[in-house]
Amino acid sequence: MRKIISEIKDTFKEASLTTFTLLKIMIPISIIVRLLKEFGMIEIVGDVLSPAMSIVGLPGELGIVWATAMITNIYGALIVFFSLAMQNSYTVAQVTVLSTMILVAHTLPIELRIAQRAGVRLWFMFSLRFLGAFALGWILYVVYTLFNAHQNLATILWSPGKTDSSIVYWILRECKNYLMIFLIILGLLLLMKLLKKSGIMTQLNNILEPALEFLGMSKEAAPITIIGTTLGLSYGGGLIINEAKSGLLSKKDSFLSLSMMGLSHSLIEDTLLMVAMGAVLSGILFGRFAFTIVVMFVLIKCINHLSKRAFNKYFVC
């Protein structure tokens, strides 16, 4: 019994330290993002993106939706999209292209900083997610156009309801999010320790080892990669920071795991949000995952041709 209590205390301490590391990143950036929003920076970025949206078959006004997602978060983007959808009509294909781009590149100020703290160069992760989102959006646009697929008007199942933009509401919402982050990380750490003690983790790693080997990762990266892809990059990144500090993950494992998370993360919650927005799974789930596997395969081939010195200098920190 004492051993169990000791394990729980150690896990609580570990979760607190991991959450504190994340909050040191998230709180200052959240404040900066709020200020940028107040000063109209999102609209400026949206205007810059507007002409380029035609490349992926989207009307220019949707540039501000993607800009909102990249600078703030998915929920902010959904609110902007909902207001535009009340005045304009969009096809299922258009909504799916936009949704997929949002899923690949959103909440960049916070998530890029987390990836950087976990060991990946900022320039690389930004390029991977921004250019990856654009490339995948273009591929889906071409495929849907070529096969004349999903050209019917989209049905939006989600409504933002009443929104409160006051500072007080924003602070309360952020505090609630931070508490949820701590509770989820605590739960994940307890689950990982339980799986390790029971031997299930070893069996899971052995099952996933061939797939991870194909993706260039060792089996030690399996649990965190699964967490990141299913639940979110913030949780996966936070645990990677924790594991990297303990020396359990190599720089290459951290780099590849975070790269995969960058392109495909939060496959459950965020995917469902996009379905409610009117998107279809062929793009937001299957297309995104297939694109991730292809990019990861190419990425592994590229870094395998680099010297260890070059890899450490340009891609990891």
C-alpha positions as CSV (number, residue, x, y, z in Angstrom):
1,M,0.0,0.0,0.0
2,R,2.8,2.4,0.9
3,K,4.5,1.6,-2.4
4,I,1.3,2.4,-4.3
5,I,0.9,5.8,-2.4
6,S,4.5,6.6,-3.1
7,E,4.1,5.8,-6.8
8,I,1.0,8.1,-7.0
9,K,2.9,10.9,-5.2
10,D,5.8,10.6,-7.6
11,T,3.4,10.6,-10.6
12,F,1.6,13.6,-9.2
13,K,5.0,15.4,-8.9
14,E,6.0,14.4,-12.4
15,A,2.7,15.6,-13.8
16,S,3.0,18.9,-12.0
17,L,6.5,19.4,-13.4
18,T,5.5,18.5,-16.9
19,T,2.4,20.8,-16.7
20,F,4.5,23.6,-15.3
21,T,6.9,23.2,-18.3
22,L,4.0,23.5,-20.7
23,L,2.4,26.4,-18.9
24,K,5.7,28.3,-19.0
25,I,5.3,28.0,-22.8
26,M,1.5,28.4,-23.1
27,I,0.7,31.3,-20.8
28,P,3.1,34.0,-22.3
29,I,2.2,32.9,-25.8
30,S,-1.5,32.9,-25.1
31,I,-1.2,36.5,-23.8
32,I,0.7,37.5,-26.9
33,V,-1.8,35.9,-29.2
34,R,-4.6,37.7,-27.4
35,L,-2.9,41.0,-27.9
36,L,-2.3,40.2,-31.6
37,K,-6.0,39.4,-32.0
38,E,-6.9,42.7,-30.3
39,F,-4.7,44.7,-32.7
40,G,-6.1,43.0,-35.8
41,M,-3.1,40.8,-36.7
42,I,-5.4,37.9,-37.6
43,E,-7.1,40.0,-40.3
44,I,-3.8,41.1,-41.7
45,V,-2.6,37.5,-42.0
46,G,-6.0,36.5,-43.5
47,D,-5.6,39.2,-46.1
48,V,-2.1,37.9,-47.0
49,L,-3.4,34.4,-47.4
50,S,-6.5,35.4,-49.3
51,P,-5.0,35.3,-52.9
52,A,-3.2,32.0,-52.2
53,M,-6.5,30.2,-51.2
54,S,-7.5,30.0,-54.9
55,I,-4.6,27.5,-55.4
56,V,-6.4,25.0,-53.2
57,G,-9.8,25.9,-54.8
58,L,-11.1,28.0,-51.9
59,P,-12.6,31.5,-52.0
60,G,-10.3,34.3,-50.6
61,E,-12.5,35.1,-47.6
62,L,-11.7,31.7,-46.1
63,G,-8.1,32.9,-45.7
64,I,-9.1,34.6,-42.4
65,V,-10.5,31.2,-41.1
66,W,-7.2,29.5,-41.7
67,A,-5.3,32.5,-40.3
68,T,-7.5,32.3,-37.1
69,A,-6.8,28.6,-36.7
70,M,-3.1,29.1,-37.1
71,I,-2.8,32.0,-34.7
72,T,-5.4,31.1,-32.1
73,N,-7.0,27.7,-32.2
74,I,-9.6,25.5,-34.0
75,Y,-12.5,26.7,-32.0
76,G,-11.7,30.3,-32.9
77,A,-11.6,29.3,-36.6
78,L,-14.9,27.5,-36.4
79,I,-16.6,30.7,-35.0
80,V,-15.2,32.7,-37.9
81,F,-16.2,30.0,-40.4
82,F,-19.7,29.9,-39.0
83,S,-20.2,33.6,-39.5
84,L,-19.0,33.4,-43.1
85,A,-21.2,30.3,-43.8
86,M,-24.3,32.3,-42.8
87,Q,-23.6,34.6,-45.8
88,N,-22.0,32.2,-48.3
89,S,-22.4,28.7,-49.5
90,Y,-19.5,26.2,-49.6
91,T,-19.3,22.7,-51.1
92,V,-18.4,19.6,-49.0
93,A,-15.1,19.5,-51.0
94,Q,-14.2,23.1,-50.1
95,V,-15.1,22.6,-46.4
96,T,-13.0,19.3,-46.3
97,V,-10.0,21.0,-47.9
98,L,-10.2,23.9,-45.5
99,S,-10.8,21.6,-42.5
100,T,-7.8,19.4,-43.4
101,M,-5.5,22.4,-43.7
102,I,-6.7,23.6,-40.3
103,L,-6.1,20.2,-38.8
104,V,-2.5,20.2,-40.0
105,A,-1.7,23.8,-39.2
106,H,-3.4,25.3,-36.1
107,T,-2.4,26.8,-32.8
108,L,1.1,27.3,-34.2
109,P,2.5,29.8,-31.7
110,I,2.0,27.4,-28.8
111,E,2.5,24.0,-30.5
112,L,5.6,25.1,-32.4
113,R,7.2,26.4,-29.2
114,I,6.3,23.0,-27.4
115,A,8.0,21.1,-30.3
116,Q,11.0,23.4,-30.0
117,R,11.3,22.8,-26.3
118,A,11.0,19.0,-27.1
119,G,14.0,19.3,-29.4
120,V,12.9,20.2,-32.9
121,R,14.1,23.3,-34.8
122,L,11.4,25.9,-35.1
123,W,12.0,26.6,-38.8
124,F,11.5,22.9,-39.6
125,M,8.3,22.4,-37.7
126,F,6.8,25.5,-39.1
127,S,7.7,24.6,-42.6
128,L,6.5,21.0,-42.2
129,R,3.1,22.1,-40.9
130,F,2.4,25.2,-43.0
131,L,3.7,23.8,-46.3
132,G,2.3,20.3,-45.4
133,A,-1.2,21.8,-44.9
134,F,-1.0,23.7,-48.2
135,A,0.3,20.6,-50.1
136,L,-2.4,18.3,-48.7
137,G,-5.1,20.9,-49.3
138,W,-4.0,21.1,-53.0
139,I,-3.9,17.3,-53.4
140,L,-7.4,17.0,-52.0
141,Y,-8.6,19.9,-54.2
142,V,-7.2,18.2,-57.3
143,V,-8.6,14.7,-56.4
144,Y,-12.1,16.0,-55.6
145,T,-12.1,18.1,-58.8
146,L,-10.8,15.3,-61.0
147,F,-13.5,12.9,-59.8
148,N,-16.2,15.5,-59.3
149,A,-16.5,14.3,-55.7
150,H,-18.3,16.1,-52.9
151,Q,-19.5,19.0,-55.0
152,N,-22.8,19.2,-53.1
153,L,-23.3,22.0,-50.6
154,A,-22.0,21.3,-47.1
155,T,-24.4,21.0,-44.1
156,I,-23.0,22.5,-40.9
157,L,-24.0,20.6,-37.8
158,W,-22.1,22.8,-35.3
159,S,-23.2,26.2,-34.0
160,P,-21.0,28.3,-31.7
161,G,-24.0,29.7,-29.7
162,K,-23.4,32.8,-27.7
163,T,-19.7,33.8,-27.4
164,D,-18.2,36.1,-24.8
165,S,-15.1,38.0,-25.9
166,S,-14.4,39.7,-22.6
167,I,-11.1,39.5,-20.9
168,V,-12.6,38.0,-17.8
169,Y,-14.2,35.2,-19.8
170,W,-11.0,34.6,-21.7
171,I,-9.0,34.3,-18.4
172,L,-11.5,31.9,-16.9
173,R,-11.5,29.8,-20.0
174,E,-7.7,29.6,-20.1
175,C,-7.5,28.6,-16.4
176,K,-10.0,25.9,-17.1
177,N,-7.9,24.6,-20.0
178,Y,-4.7,24.6,-17.9
179,L,-6.4,22.6,-15.2
180,M,-7.6,20.1,-17.8
181,I,-4.1,19.8,-19.2
182,F,-2.8,18.9,-15.8
183,L,-5.5,16.3,-15.1
184,I,-5.0,14.7,-18.6
185,I,-1.3,14.5,-18.2
186,L,-1.7,13.1,-14.7
187,G,-4.0,10.5,-16.1
188,L,-1.7,9.6,-19.0
189,L,1.3,9.2,-16.7
190,L,-0.6,7.0,-14.3
191,L,-1.9,4.9,-17.3
192,M,1.7,4.6,-18.7
193,K,3.1,3.4,-15.4
194,L,0.2,0.9,-15.0
195,L,0.8,-0.4,-18.5
196,K,4.5,-0.7,-17.8
197,K,4.0,-2.5,-14.5
198,S,1.5,-5.0,-16.1
199,G,3.7,-5.8,-19.0
200,I,1.1,-4.5,-21.5
201,M,3.4,-1.7,-22.6
202,T,6.1,-4.2,-23.6
203,Q,3.5,-6.2,-25.6
204,L,2.2,-3.1,-27.3
205,N,5.7,-1.9,-28.2
206,N,6.5,-5.3,-29.7
207,I,3.3,-5.2,-31.8
208,L,4.1,-1.7,-33.0
209,E,7.8,-2.2,-33.5
210,P,7.6,-3.1,-37.3
211,A,5.5,-0.1,-38.0
212,L,7.7,2.2,-36.0
213,E,10.8,0.7,-37.6
214,F,9.2,1.6,-41.0
215,L,8.8,5.2,-39.7
216,G,12.3,5.3,-38.5
217,M,11.5,5.2,-34.7
218,S,12.5,2.8,-32.0
219,K,9.8,1.1,-29.9
220,E,10.5,3.5,-27.0
221,A,8.7,6.2,-28.9
222,A,5.5,4.1,-29.4
223,P,3.5,5.2,-26.3
224,I,4.1,8.9,-26.7
225,T,3.5,8.9,-30.4
226,I,0.2,7.1,-29.9
227,I,-0.8,9.7,-27.3
228,G,0.2,12.6,-29.5
229,T,-1.6,11.3,-32.6
230,T,-4.8,10.4,-30.8
231,L,-5.1,13.1,-28.1
232,G,-3.0,16.1,-29.2
233,L,0.5,17.5,-29.7
234,S,0.5,19.5,-26.4
235,Y,0.1,16.3,-24.4
236,G,2.5,14.3,-26.6
237,G,5.0,17.1,-26.7
238,G,4.8,17.6,-23.0
239,L,5.5,13.9,-22.4
240,I,8.4,14.0,-24.9
241,I,10.0,16.9,-23.1
242,N,9.7,14.8,-19.9
243,E,11.1,11.6,-21.6
244,A,13.9,13.5,-23.4
245,K,15.1,15.0,-20.1
246,S,15.2,11.5,-18.6
247,G,17.3,10.2,-21.5
248,L,14.7,7.6,-22.5
249,L,14.2,9.0,-26.0
250,S,16.9,9.7,-28.6
251,K,17.0,13.0,-30.5
252,K,16.0,11.1,-33.6
253,D,13.0,9.5,-31.9
254,S,11.8,12.8,-30.5
255,F,12.3,14.5,-33.9
256,L,10.4,11.8,-35.9
257,S,7.7,11.4,-33.2
258,L,7.0,15.2,-33.2
259,S,7.1,15.4,-37.0
260,M,4.4,12.7,-37.2
261,M,2.4,14.4,-34.5
262,G,2.7,17.7,-36.3
263,L,0.9,16.4,-39.3
264,S,-1.5,14.0,-37.6
265,H,-2.5,14.7,-34.0
266,S,-5.7,14.8,-32.0
267,L,-7.2,12.3,-34.5
268,I,-10.3,11.8,-32.3
269,E,-11.6,15.2,-31.0
270,D,-10.4,17.5,-33.8
271,T,-11.7,15.1,-36.5
272,L,-15.1,15.1,-35.0
273,L,-15.1,18.9,-34.9
274,M,-14.4,19.0,-38.6
275,V,-17.2,16.5,-39.3
276,A,-19.6,18.8,-37.5
277,M,-18.3,21.6,-39.7
278,G,-19.4,19.7,-42.8
279,A,-16.2,17.9,-43.8
280,V,-15.9,14.2,-44.8
281,L,-13.5,11.6,-43.5
282,S,-11.8,10.9,-46.8
283,G,-9.8,14.1,-46.4
284,I,-9.7,15.0,-42.7
285,L,-8.8,11.5,-41.5
286,F,-7.8,9.0,-44.2
287,G,-6.3,11.6,-46.5
288,R,-4.4,13.3,-43.7
289,F,-3.1,10.0,-42.3
290,A,-2.0,8.7,-45.7
291,F,-0.3,12.0,-46.4
292,T,1.5,11.8,-43.0
293,I,2.8,8.3,-43.8
294,V,4.2,9.3,-47.2
295,V,5.8,12.5,-45.8
296,M,7.4,10.5,-42.9
297,F,8.8,8.0,-45.3
298,V,10.3,10.7,-47.5
299,L,11.6,12.5,-44.4
300,I,13.3,9.4,-43.0
301,K,15.0,8.8,-46.4
302,C,16.3,12.4,-46.4
303,I,17.6,12.4,-42.8
304,N,19.3,9.0,-43.3
305,H,21.5,10.6,-45.9
306,L,22.6,13.3,-43.5
307,S,25.5,13.1,-41.2
308,K,24.8,13.1,-37.5
309,R,26.5,16.5,-37.2
310,A,24.3,18.0,-39.9
311,F,21.1,16.5,-38.4
312,N,21.9,17.9,-35.0
313,K,22.9,21.3,-36.3
314,Y,19.9,22.0,-38.6
315,F,17.0,19.9,-37.4
316,V,17.2,19.3,-33.6
317,C,18.2,21.5,-30.7
